[in-house]
Amino acid sequence: MIVNRIQGTDAAGTQAAASVTGQGGDFSSYLQTTASLDEIFEQAAQTYNVPKNLIKAIAKAESDFRPDATSKAGAQGIMQLMPATARELGVTDSYDPYQNIMGGAKYISQMLQKYDGDISLALAAYNAGSNNVAKYGGIPPFKETQNYVVKVTQYMNEGVSAPNASYTVSGSAGNAGTSAGGNVAAATVEEAEESYYESILEQLFSYEDYLRFIDLYTKILEAQQKEEEQERQQQEEQSDSYRAYQDLKFSPSAISLLGGRI
């Protein structure tokens, strides 16, 4: 599936890039007093020129619109942004619904531009990383990623409704709160650091790379154990031979036969 209008065009037909290419922008400048989720999705869609239903579908699949959601891998907020990715996108508080949705919209917009509007590839990159999309020349052969692309596409085509909740944010990007559930606590420094390194590893290694590493590591351990066992057996054999020689050396019978020359 291709998005027909990811970038705007001028009168001469030249594509004008949407304002998503800048890295490190700070979303704290976008903070509003109150806004409903639907209003935030609408603004994100207009800001980054991506289909509103696509952003909502991603939010539905990622967290079911929960601003306090945190995955085992450390992904945070409605759009499940990894801490390192959030920093690159300019998100200072991933648990602030406004910043999180704007950051997720910015990221999927970048992926759509990268893959010439191909929604399936953009979603695969959102889920498994663009490195894996490049590695496999398309949607990676991961069951989770393949199911994710199908699910989000179905949500987008059928349409999903965001919860009717309004969110209030303060003027400080680091102190976002929600009228639906009070203040949302950010992850601890230790958790953030752990999530950061996990995100780096996820970008560098695929699950298949991990399995290959485990297989290779296991073979190395087995080889080392076999080598150690062989060395132990050799030492025991040498020890047995030496003891046999000593027994023979001091045997009266052996001394008698050899004329006392041992």
N, C-alpha and C positions, 0 to 999 in steps of 0.2 A: 504494500500500500504506500502511495506517495502523497505527501502533502503538497498541494499545488502552489501554495503561497507561503513559503517560509520566510522569504525575503521580499521587501517591497521593490517595485520597479519604477523608474522614472519615465518621462514621456518618450525617451528614445529606446526604452526597453532594457536599459542597463540595470542590473540588479544592484540595489542599495542594501548593504548589510544592515541588519537590525542591530540595536545597541546591546549586543550580548557578547561581543568579542573581547571587551576589556576584562582583564583579570584583576582581582583584588579590590573591586569596588566595595564600598561599605554600605550595607543595606540599612544601617541605622538612620540614614538620611530619609528613608522612606516611611519611617514609623508614623502611624496614625493614632488617633485617640481611640476610636472604636470602629470595627468593621466586621461584617458577617463573613463566613467562609466563602459564600458565593461571590461576594463583592471582591474578596481577595483574589479568588481564581479569575474573575473577570479582568481585574487590573493586571494580573500576571500575564494573561493571554494577550492583552492589548500591548503591554510593555514589550514582550518578547515575540509577538506575532506568531503565536502557536495556538492550535485549537484548544479552546477552553475545556471541551469534553476529554481531550487527551490528558491534560493536567489533572483533571478530576479523577479520571480513570486510574492514573498512576497512584494518586493519593489513596484511592479506594483499595487498590491491590497492595500497596505498601503498608498502610497502617490503619485502614478503615477510618481515616480522617482523625485519628487520635494524636493530638499535639504532644502528648507525653510519652509516646511509644518509643521504646528502645529495644533494638534487636540484640541477640546474643553476640553478634559481630561488632556491636557498638553504633550501628546506624541509628539516627535520632530524628524524632519529630514526624510530622505528617508525611513528608516526602522521603523519609528515611535517608537523610544525608549522612555520609561518613564524616567524621570531624575534619579530616584533612581536605576532603572535597569541599566541605562547607567553608573552610578558611579561604580556599582558592576562589570560591564564588563570592566572597565578601560577607558571608553570614556570620555574625558575631554571637548569635544565640539561636541554636537550632531548635530550641523548644518554644521560640516565639513563632506562632503560626504564620504571621505575615512574612517575616524574614525567610522562614523555611520554604514556604510555597514560592516566594519570589526566587529563591535560590534554586529550587527544583525546576522551576519553569525556565530559568536561565540555562541550566545544565541540559535539559532535554532539547532546548532550542539549539544549543551548540552541537548536540549529537545529530539533530535533524539537518543542520547545515553540513556537517561532516559527511553524512551519508546521502546527500542530495535529496532530502525530504523523505527518505525511506523510513517509515514509522517502525517497521519490524526490526530493522537493524539498529535504529536509535534506541528502541526499547531493550534490545539485547545488550547494547552497550551500557544502558542505564543499570541493568541487572548484573551483568557479568564483567563489565569493563570493555573499553574499546580495544584493548590489547588482545583480548580473547576473540573479538570479532575479526580483527586483522589476522590473528593466528589461524583461525579456521576458515577464513574467507567467507564469512556469513554468520548466521546464528550459530553459536557454539553448540556442540552435541551434549549439552547438559540438560537433563530432564527438567530441572528447576527453571532454567532460563527459557526453554521451549514452552513450558506450561505458562510461564510469566507472560511471554509475548502473546500467547493465545488469550489469556485471561484479560489482560489490559485492553487488547484490541476489541474483545467482546464488550467489556464495560464501555469503551468509547463509542462503539456503534450503537449499543442499546441505550446509552445514557445513564448516568448515575446522579443521585441527588445528594448534595452535601448536607450534613446536619444543620438545622436552623439554630446556630449559636453565634453570638457576637463575642469578639475578643477585644480586650482592652490592653493597650501597651503603654508603658511610661515613656518619658523622653529619653531614658537611658536604654541602650540596646541590650545591656546585660541583665535587665530586671523586668523581663516581659512577664505579664500575668494573663490569666484568662478569667472572664466573668463566669464561665461554665464550671471551672474547677479550681479557682484560686491560683496562686503562684506555682509555677512549675520549676522545680529545682534542677539546676544544671548538674551534669555528671561531675564527679570528683576529679581532681587533677590526675590521680593515678589511673582512673578509668579512661580519661581522655587520652593519656599517653599510651595506654595499652591499645585503645581503639585506633590510635594513629598508626602505630606500628603494624597492627593487623591489617589496616587498609593498604599500607605499603606492600605487605606480603601478598595480599589479594591481587594487587595490580601486577606484581612481578611473576607470580606463580598461579597456574590454573590447578584445578582439582586433579587432573590427570598428571600434571607435573609432580604434585604431592605424592600420588600413588607410585609413580616411577621412582621418586626419591626413597620412599619407604621400602620398595622392593630392592633397590640397589643397596640401601643401608643394611637391610637384613642379610643380603648375600655377603656383604663385607664382614659383618659380625660372624656369620657362619664360617667364612674362610679363616678369620682370625682364630676362632675357637678350634678349628680343625688343625691349624698350624701349631697352636699351643699344645694340643693333645699329642701331636706327633713328636714335638720336642720333649714332652713329659715321658712318652714311651721310650724315646731314645736314651734319655737320662736314666730311666729305670733299667733298660737293657745294659747300659754301660756299668751301672752300679752292680747289677747281678754278675756281669762278667768279672768285674774287679773282685767281688766277694769270692767268686769261684776260684779265681787265681790265688787269692790269699789262702783259701782253704787248701788248695793244692800245694802251695809253697811250703806250708808248715805241716803237711801231712807226713807222718813217719814213713809211710809206704813209698811216697813220692821221693823223699830224701834218700831212702835206701836204694831205690831203683836208679836214681841219678847219681849215686855215689857221693851224696852230700854236696853237690855243686849248685844247689838252688840258693 
